[in-house]
Amino acid sequence: MQPPPNSWLQDFADWRKRSLVRANLLVLIALLSAFWLSNFPHNRLSYWILLPLLLSFIGTADTLRCMRTRWSWYHGGVVLCAYMDLMAVCMIAFFLVYPLWL
């Protein structure tokens, strides 16, 4: 039996399955929306940046779900993605906190 033609979309949206692409897209979308909400480079205070921060935490958790117990090149790639997620989370938190210092 053939799978339905939109099965990749269903697999992509299924939260029970691990997806590194979905996790990276969540974090990158959160980072871009934080740039837009903070009005970078003018950096105005907006508490709506909490939403991209929460979205980036969800994406980071989804990335960490993809870790394997034994080291392989895939595991190394997931570690690099986790570092990218951590950098994006720190940048979004900076956008949230920096206008309070001005």
C-alpha positions as CSV (number, residue, x, y, z in Angstrom):
1,M,0.0,0.0,0.0
2,Q,1.4,3.4,-1.0
3,P,1.6,6.2,1.7
4,P,-0.5,9.2,1.0
5,P,1.3,12.0,-1.0
6,N,1.4,14.4,2.0
7,S,2.9,12.0,4.4
8,W,6.1,14.0,4.7
9,L,4.1,16.9,6.0
10,Q,2.4,14.7,8.5
11,D,5.7,13.3,9.6
12,F,7.1,16.8,9.9
13,A,4.3,18.0,12.1
14,D,4.1,14.9,14.3
15,W,5.7,15.9,17.7
16,R,6.1,12.3,18.8
17,K,8.7,11.8,16.0
18,R,12.2,13.3,16.3
19,S,13.0,15.8,13.6
20,L,16.2,17.8,13.5
21,V,14.9,19.9,10.6
22,R,11.7,20.9,12.6
23,A,13.8,21.8,15.6
24,N,16.2,24.0,13.6
25,L,13.4,25.7,11.8
26,L,11.6,26.5,15.1
27,V,14.8,28.1,16.5
28,L,15.5,30.1,13.4
29,I,11.9,31.3,13.1
30,A,12.1,32.3,16.7
31,L,15.3,34.2,16.1
32,L,14.0,36.1,13.1
33,S,10.8,37.0,14.9
34,A,12.9,38.3,17.9
35,F,14.9,40.4,15.5
36,W,11.6,41.8,14.1
37,L,10.0,42.4,17.5
38,S,13.0,44.1,19.0
39,N,13.2,46.5,16.1
40,F,16.9,45.7,15.7
41,P,19.2,47.8,15.6
42,H,17.1,50.3,17.6
43,N,16.3,47.8,20.3
44,R,13.1,48.9,21.8
45,L,11.5,47.1,24.8
46,S,8.9,44.5,23.9
47,Y,7.6,41.8,26.1
48,W,6.4,40.0,23.1
49,I,10.0,38.7,22.7
50,L,9.0,36.2,25.4
51,L,7.1,34.2,22.8
52,P,10.1,33.7,20.5
53,L,12.2,32.8,23.6
54,L,9.7,30.1,24.5
55,L,9.6,28.9,20.9
56,S,13.4,28.6,20.9
57,F,13.3,26.6,24.1
58,I,10.9,24.2,22.5
59,G,13.1,24.0,19.4
60,T,16.2,23.4,21.6
61,A,14.4,20.6,23.5
62,D,13.4,19.1,20.2
63,T,17.1,19.2,19.1
64,L,18.2,17.5,22.2
65,R,15.7,14.7,21.7
66,C,17.7,13.8,18.6
67,M,20.8,13.0,20.6
68,R,22.1,9.4,20.5
69,T,23.9,7.6,23.2
70,R,26.9,6.5,21.1
71,W,29.1,9.1,19.3
72,S,28.8,9.2,15.5
73,W,29.0,11.9,12.9
74,Y,25.3,12.4,13.3
75,H,25.7,12.9,17.0
76,G,28.4,15.5,16.3
77,G,26.1,17.3,14.0
78,V,23.3,17.3,16.6
79,V,25.8,18.8,19.1
80,L,26.6,21.6,16.7
81,C,22.9,22.2,16.2
82,A,22.5,22.3,20.0
83,Y,25.3,25.0,20.2
84,M,23.5,26.9,17.5
85,D,20.3,26.7,19.4
86,L,22.1,27.9,22.6
87,M,23.5,30.9,20.7
88,A,20.1,31.8,19.4
89,V,18.5,31.5,22.9
90,C,21.2,33.8,24.3
91,M,20.7,36.3,21.5
92,I,16.9,36.4,22.0
93,A,17.4,36.8,25.8
94,F,19.8,39.6,25.1
95,F,17.1,41.3,22.9
96,L,14.7,41.0,25.8
97,V,17.1,42.3,28.6
98,Y,19.2,44.9,26.8
99,P,16.6,47.7,26.5
100,L,16.2,47.6,30.3
101,W,19.8,48.7,30.6
102,L,19.4,51.7,28.4
